[in-house]
């Protein structure tokens, strides 16, 4: 398998050709199936180069289950996958990503709220929707079938909370609604830390996950159906060092002054404040 590149093709078809238990972690955000016209009057309609955003909803959800199950197969036992999606409404009916994520083989380790801070679909039917969901999915190791939760996160990652306050990407203009570099960086770095691994994104789009993986020193593979997006994403990867500053801003958040173990030893019972969790002073958890 050639790594550190993007394979052009349908996500499900390419995934079926990959070997079992190969990748350590993955991050993706598929097309949301918003009908290409439900983006809100402040934002242009969603237009993908090759992918359709107007599928029958039942078909769309069934395809997403298949994709996620193939990802389960290619991720190693003990590995994680982060799946970004959002709540949608169709004629007043709520469509929640949990509806299909819960039907996959994955264990759902956590539902994370991505607080985007801004909303595109600003209408009076409901409060401004400034959140999306990120599902941390986990593939159990042998012996974890009854309690599929995996190992604890290091303190410098776990303290970041389950609400991620990250503004959307505003530098990449040529792909529809790409997520910011900080998001896949947080996912990958929290799982792999300083260890080297392999990262996959089956809907590579503008290549943000792959840029994060490259700058963190990992091998990676992207899948993308659009030749245009692939060409531009490969060019972006070739110039990835230009984005290192943005990546370092995220990494600087992964520090603590005192670990959970240190706080317990010192008899500190109050929850840590935002100030106490900031750099430069920190003590890493001793192995």
KAFEN-V696803 format. One record per helix or strand of 3 or more residues. SS is the DSSP state (H for helix, E for strand). FROM is the first residue (numbers start at 1). TO is the last residue. Records with the same first field share a line. If there is no record, write none. Layout:
# KAFEN-V696803
SS: FROM-TO  FROM-TO
This chain:
# KAFEN-V696803
E: 5-8  23-29  75-85  88-90  93-95  107-115  131-138  163-165  198-201  219-224
H: 11-16  57-74  98-101  155-158  181-192  208-215  227-238  240-251  260-265  275-277
